[in-house]
C-alpha cells in the first residue's frame, strides 16, 4: 500500500488526520509506504527531506511537525517555515531534536541520492499526475478525487487490499 504525497500539498496535509489512524490499524500483512512525489523544484527538495528523515529513522517523530511548519508558512503565518534549503531544514529539525550535522550529511549522502532516484522511478512507473495518490499492490492507482474524498479513498483501499489478499 503506497501513498504518494508532497509536504507542500494542501490536500495531502488535510488527508493526514484521516490516513494516519487508518495506517495504524492496518493488518500486519499490509506494508504501508509513503513515497514523496518529485515533479521538480521544491517538490524534489521536500522529497529529499522526507527520504533523509526516513533514512535517519526519525520520519515518524517529525513528519507532522514538518507538514505543519510548511503549511503555516504557505498560509502566511510567520511562525512557519517553507523549508526550502537543507540549512533551513537542519535548523528547524534541530528544534525537533534531530542532530543538525547528521541531518546535513545524510541529506547529501549517496544512500539518499539512491532513494531519490528510486522514488522518482516508482512515481514514474505508477504514472502519477498529482497527489495524494494511492497505489495498492502496484496494480491499482487512485486519488482522493476519483474515490470521492478521503474516507472513500480509504474504503477503496480496504476493498482492493481485501481483493488482493483473497487472490493470494
Secondary structure as UniProt FT lines:
FT   STRAND          2..5
FT   TURN            7..8
FT   HELIX           10..24
FT   TURN            28..29
FT   STRAND          33..36
FT   HELIX           42..56
FT   HELIX           59..74
FT   TURN            75..76
FT   TURN            78..79
FT   HELIX           86..94
FT   TURN            95..97
FT   HELIX           100..107
FT   HELIX           110..125
FT   TURN            126..127
FT   STRAND          133..136
FT   TURN            137..139
FT   STRAND          140..143
FT   HELIX           144..147
FT   HELIX           150..167
//
